[in-house]
Amino acid sequence: MLTEDRQQLILRELALNGSLNASEFAAKLGTSGMTVRRDLAVLAEQGLLERVHGGAIPVGGKPSAGPATQPSTSWRPGGRRPLATIGMIVPSASYYFPGVIRGAEAAAQEAGVRLVLGVTNYSDAEERRQLRRLYEHGVDGILITPSGQSLAGTETLDLLAEAEVPVVVVERSIDDALDHGRLEAVRSDHVRGSEIAVNHLLSLGHRKIAICLRENSPTAPQLIDGFHLAMQRAGQARDDSMVRAMSRAQNDPQAHRELVDRILDWCASAEVTAAVVHTDEDALQFVSACLERQIRVPEDFAIVSYDDEIAALGAVPLTAVAPPKYDVGHQALVMCLSRIGARRGSTSALQRVNLSPALEVRGSTQV
């Protein structure tokens, strides 16, 4: 690690926690205590911190046991404010949500607050456990992406209704939970995203278009709504047979490939010339199966992926709809902090924000 990077981490640790123990911080970084003490000496000479026995504190500050929990009522994005701790719970840290997390982390750094992350792996029980843990630790606000599509009738909703701190639901609808607590929400407009994908294919002359998506995906209902909306606006009669659900057995790629082959057989018999496929992994499987069948992509069959996580990496780079993941995370944290700052005596309206996805045109639709 470069000296400059290490010193920036020291200053960030002080900003978040109000004090720094040299030995503990050295162990966290995997470096020597002597190296950290030298950094502290340099930063003290620059007037950026004050040395104390065993570590450092901010200039003019006092040692603190942890981040402040009483935020300023005058905070605004970009302004100075006392520190706060925001808990963030997501169902996955390996697919889709890393971008959301990065956006929230960037907003947290800009505001000088601490972000505490928990991952549930789509377990309702773990989701509730982590919520209770955040309550016990006294966080100042919560960002949460529930495991399921809907909060209605869930124990998670009951817990959120009890929250005494601002709660922002991320990448999920709260339309069926508006009477439970003071929830706010930020999410990608997946209905619009699906419309964008279909409209792109329609603009290329395709009329028989399918949408293929995973069963039980929280995003699926919105994608289906957007698909039908775009087709109907183009003068096409609603045809539910064009919605192809895909179940994927865990650790059984052969079964999944056979499912893709069956869908392609159906596309050929139904004269379908294009498909919107959610997710990128499944869309890449469709491209692979097409190439093995000597079906040219996009000349014979065009594909638009939905997610744009790995879409550009295929043998044929995939045109994809990219939900604004980073912006969703960033906006969610800013919204939470704004609510914290305005909490006392505030009458401001609760917010539900939808952010529009973008289309990235690549080789799977572009001849």
Buried (B, 14 or more C-beta within 10 A) or exposed (E): EEEEEBBEBBBEBBBBBBBBBBEBBBEEBEBEBEBBBBBBEBBBEEEBBBBBEBBBBBEEBEBBEBBBBEBBEEBBBEEEBBBBBBBBBBBBBEEBBBBBBBBBBBBBBBBBBBBBBBBBEBEBEBBBEBBEBBBEEEBBBBBBBBBBBBBEEBEBBEBBBEBEBBBBBBBBBBEEBEEBBEBBBBBBBBBBBBBBBBBBBBEBEBBBBBBBBBEEBBBBBBBBBBBBBBBEEBEBEEEEEBBBBBEBEEEEEEEBBEBBBEBBEEBBEEEBBBBBBBBBBBBBBBBBBBBEBEBEBBEEBBBBBBBBBBBBEBEBBBBBBBBBBBBBBBBBBBBBBBBBBBBEEEEEEBEBBBBEBEBBEBBBBEE
